[in-house]
Amino acid sequence: MAAVVAIVRVDSSSRGPEPETAATASEPEQAATLLTFALGHERLPPSYSVAARPALEALEAELPPEQLAAARYAAAATSLDDFVDQALAVTAPN
């Protein structure tokens, strides 16, 4: 079994216009999407939730309700394979 580790940098000053797709979502919204997905995944080791839950709670306090709703929707609509593909695309050499 392979494990995927994602490090998400959250910078509240980098919020852009209201996101409409995952490609245009702000970094905090992308982080909320990933954390929501991970915390809802049945194979997440309990020790990971110790770090992930406070990070998501901080984002929930920061994000406007519509961005938080979009993040939750994206987390529910995205598969693990899709997240892995996205991570590989970001880290792939050009």
N, C-alpha and C positions, 0 to 999 in steps of 0.2 A: 504494500500500500504506500502510495506517495503522499506526502504532505505538502501543502501549499501555505507559505507564510507571506502575508502582505503587511507592509509597513505603510501606514497612512499618515501623511503630514497634514495637519489641520491648521490653516491660517485664516482666521476670521476676517482679516483685512482683504482677502482675495475674492470676496463674494462678487459674482458678476450679476448679470440680469437674470430674471426668473428663468430657471431651466425648463426646457420642454422635452429633452431627450437625455439619455445617459451621456451622450457625447458632449452635451453642452452643460451638464450639471456642474455646479461649483464643487470645489474640493471638499468642503464640509458636507455637502449633500452626498457626494460619492462615498465619503467615509461613513456616513450614517447608513447608506445602502449596504455597504460591505459588512459593517458591524451588525446590522439588523439580520442580514442573511446568516452570518457566522453564529450569532447567538441563538438563532432558531434551528441551526443544523444539529441533527441528532448525534453526530460524531465529534462535536466540539469537545475537547477535553475540558473538564471542569476548571482546571487551573487557568485556562485561557479566558474564561468568562470573568475571572477576578480582575483582569486588566481591561477586557473589552467592555464590560458593563458600565464602569465609571466614564469611560471615553464616550460611549453612546449617550449616557445621561447628560454629559456636558454638551454634546451636540444637540440633544433634544431641547436643552435650555436656550441654546443659541439660535437655532434655525427657526424661521417663520413657519407657522403651521402648514402652509401649502408646500414648502420644500420638504418638510418632515413627512408629509403624506406621500409626496412623490418618491422619496427615498424608500418608504415602506412598500409602496406599490412596486418599485423596481426590484426590491429584494425578493418579493413574492413571485415576480414574473421572470426572474433570472435563475438559470440552473448553475450548478457548481461548474459544469463544463464551460459555460459561458464566462464565468468569473476567471477560470483558469486561462481561457483563450485571451481574455482582456489583459490579464497580468503578463502573459507571454508576449503579447503584442507590444506592450509598453517596454519590456525589458529586452526585446529582440534587437540585435545589432542592425544598424541601417546599412 
